[in-house]
Amino acid sequence: MIELRADQPKWRQVAGILRQRIESGEYRPGVPLPSETAIGQEFGIARGTARKIIAALREEGLIYTVPQIGSFVGSGPEDA
């Protein structure tokens, strides 16, 4: 589990880490993003917080979500 700082909201810190992984190519276009549960376990956060992070990354255009399937790196299903 990655330790998060207390001086900044956890969701912002985790969103920043995931954004960095996307921008660095660690998470490649078309590849599924870890699930809300997996994000929660890795960072020690609640599933609802993970959901907020995914929504923020989606709003930034870094990921897209396919209902009932998951979230993927890229700007839309055409990237998959």
Backbone torsions as a table, in degrees:
resi	resn	phi	psi	omega
1	MET	NA	133.4	179.4
2	ILE	-81.8	132.7	179.6
3	GLU	-82.5	130.3	-179.4
4	LEU	-104.2	150.1	179.6
5	ARG	-75.7	154.0	-179.7
6	ALA	-87.8	-12.8	-174.0
7	ASP	-87.4	2.8	-178.1
8	GLN	-144.7	145.4	179.3
9	PRO	-55.5	137.0	-178.0
10	LYS	-57.8	-41.6	-176.4
11	TRP	-62.0	-36.7	178.9
12	ARG	-67.5	-40.3	179.6
13	GLN	-63.3	-47.4	-178.3
14	VAL	-67.2	-40.9	176.9
15	ALA	-59.0	-40.5	177.8
16	GLY	-63.6	-40.3	178.7
17	ILE	-65.1	-46.7	180.0
18	LEU	-65.6	-39.4	177.1
19	ARG	-59.7	-43.0	179.6
20	GLN	-63.4	-40.3	178.3
21	ARG	-64.3	-37.3	178.4
22	ILE	-68.6	-49.0	-176.8
23	GLU	-66.3	-29.4	-179.7
24	SER	-81.7	-11.7	-178.7
25	GLY	92.2	-0.9	176.7
26	GLU	-60.8	-40.7	171.5
27	TYR	-104.1	110.7	-173.1
28	ARG	-88.8	155.7	177.9
29	PRO	-54.5	135.6	179.1
30	GLY	86.3	-11.8	-179.0
31	VAL	-84.8	139.4	179.0
32	PRO	-62.9	139.8	171.2
33	LEU	-75.7	149.6	175.2
34	PRO	-55.1	151.1	-179.6
35	SER	-67.4	165.4	175.9
36	GLU	-56.2	-41.9	-179.3
37	THR	-64.1	-44.8	179.9
38	ALA	-64.4	-41.2	177.4
39	ILE	-62.6	-44.6	178.8
40	GLY	-59.1	-43.0	-179.7
41	GLN	-68.4	-42.7	-178.9
42	GLU	-63.1	-39.5	-173.9
43	PHE	-105.5	-2.2	179.5
44	GLY	67.8	40.1	-179.7
45	ILE	-121.3	164.0	179.1
46	ALA	-72.4	154.7	179.6
47	ARG	-60.7	-36.8	177.8
48	GLY	-62.8	-35.8	177.0
49	THR	-67.9	-40.8	177.0
50	ALA	-62.0	-39.3	178.6
51	ARG	-62.1	-40.0	178.7
52	LYS	-64.5	-38.5	179.3
53	ILE	-65.3	-45.6	179.0
54	ILE	-61.4	-41.4	178.1
55	ALA	-62.7	-40.5	179.8
56	ALA	-65.0	-42.9	179.1
57	LEU	-66.4	-34.8	177.2
58	ARG	-66.2	-42.9	178.7
59	GLU	-62.4	-32.4	178.4
60	GLU	-76.0	-11.2	-179.4
61	GLY	83.1	12.8	-179.5
62	LEU	-83.0	-25.5	-179.8
63	ILE	-137.1	166.2	171.5
64	TYR	-135.1	155.7	-177.6
65	THR	-119.6	133.7	173.9
66	VAL	-105.8	114.9	-177.6
67	PRO	-52.5	139.1	179.3
68	GLN	69.0	1.3	-179.7
69	ILE	-119.3	-54.5	179.6
70	GLY	151.1	-173.9	179.2
71	SER	-108.4	143.8	-174.6
72	PHE	-131.9	152.6	176.9
73	VAL	-73.6	136.0	179.1
74	GLY	130.7	-178.5	-176.2
75	SER	-99.1	-10.8	179.9
76	GLY	-178.0	168.7	-178.3
77	PRO	-55.7	-25.5	178.3
78	GLU	-65.2	-17.6	179.2
79	ASP	-80.2	-17.0	-174.3
80	ALA	-71.0	NA	NA
